[in-house]
């Protein structure tokens, strides 16, 4: 089975390198189909590994080479395929394959077609390095790899100032989190002497509690950056400047879930410091309702879905923080399927509406885009947590985890968020596909996407429906290495009551959205209220960052350049150079080329040297 590890890992890299050969050439359809084929090969290998591990309970581990060997430091470039990593590999490759195929249609007329597929496949390779690594150092390589590739993909249309700004914002904010991850890794090595998962987690219980708290907190800081948790969250919505399939891959299924994966992978550590876990859960619940509230009033189609992603990441961190690690992983997987479908569907709508993003300028598109509308409606039902779709099973388990831990405040926040999620999901569906037509037939000629583009969405839509049905098999599988969690404080009747309460609020949210947006929606007076302005301006946090962080930092940078660099450093170096030049001009006359003059100078120098030596000997 070792060959399948290599195939799964390196097939996307091969696709990326081949596409890179054509990156400066005009569009070549071959690059799109070849990279998609290589992703399909990687998916096939991942599914084979999943089947093998499921049937044999065997953990596979390989070492490519010894990477860093210095003194007692030995870091191999190694990978492990176990019950957790193989789930992530499967999710990443399945979603990536469909996104690649969809992108062939979406990027059909883009001049950077070949370059796009090179970047996209490189991203998948980096993500696989991240999830397959058997130590923190190799994880960090993949971690930074997805960071670089996301920068390239978000800023893909670099001729747009907004795209380059968004790419830089994402890159810089992630560096803040990455510093925390690095410091956490340094603390681990300082105290344990290794970065290998098996060694670290076997010895982590021997460390002092204060050290464990610091390590756990610093690793979570890294997770906050990648998974866009408050206050490092603003980059996620702005990252919608990139091509829409990029959002489906990076901001739904892979990169943003890396932080959740890190916490799940480090479960032995977080189990020992429940206080850090509670803090993670509390922050997750806050982010869940915080992001959902902003999605209520936003009119940008992609940003609404992005806020939804941010909200669902909050759900995942609540589960992980409360010790329900397999529940967090379960929601990560189900969310990847239905959220990627929503982003891909948004891409279809953009193409049909000449890249229009304002949902207020749409409406009635169901008649022209029946397949896309049905698929997005199904995905929205899954997002809302409606039985029997995938989102129902995973989201319900997170709510059970909060209630079971007696964290009633967290449960209440998540319950309200479930209602908000259902509302804004179907606000999006109604404003785009149903209700009044708000566009001109002269300006827009909406049409359905190509058949193969729709075909790429169907497997993900099917998984968004049925993935939750395999909950028991999933639990049995991943709890071979993850802690077993079950709602021990809940009896059967209480669990059913919770399910009914959660389902009721979700159905209510959908009903309100359908009722209000079937026609005109809410009154325009709503948009003049303070709460609307607060939500539509993202609680004025971006403006706060701009006025109190970005502008002061820029002012300090300008001052450092003009005063410290120009007037101090440059002036000192220029002054020294000027002095040496003057000195050279001053002593030039002694170099006459006359032999007798040179001999006299040598004699004078010899005399001074002898006198100096004599003085030193006397002293």
ABEGO torsion letter per residue (X at the ends): XAAAAAAAAAAAAAAAAAAAAAAABBBBAAAAAAAAAAAAAAAAAAAAAAAAAAAAGBBBBBBABBABBBEABBBBBBBBBBAAAAAAAAAAAAAAAAAAAAAAAAAAABAAAAAAAAAAAAAAAAAAAAAABABAAAAAAAAAAAAAAAAAAAAABAABAAAAAAAAAAAAAAAAAAAAAAAAAAAAAAAAGBABAAAAAAAAAABBAAAAAAAAAAAAAAAAAAAGBOAAAAAAAAAAABBAAAAAAAAAABAAAAAAAAAAAAAAAAAABAAAAAAAAAAAAAAAAAAAAAAAABABAAAAAAAAAAAAAAAAAAAAAAGBAAAAAAAAAAAAAAAAAAAAAAAAAAAAAGGBABAAABEGAAAABAAAAAAAAAAAAAAAGBOABAAAAAAAAAAAAAAAAGBAAAAAAAAAAAAAAAAAAAAAAAAAABEBBABBAAABBBBBBBAAAAAAAAAAAAAAAAAAAAAAAAAAAAAAABBBBBBAABBAAAAAAAAAAAAAAAAAAAAAAAAAAABAEBBAAAAABAAAAAAAAGGGAAAAAAAAAAAAAAAAAAAAAAAAAAAAAAAAAAAAAAAAAAAAAAAAAABAGBAAAAAAAAAAAAAAAAAAAAAAAAX
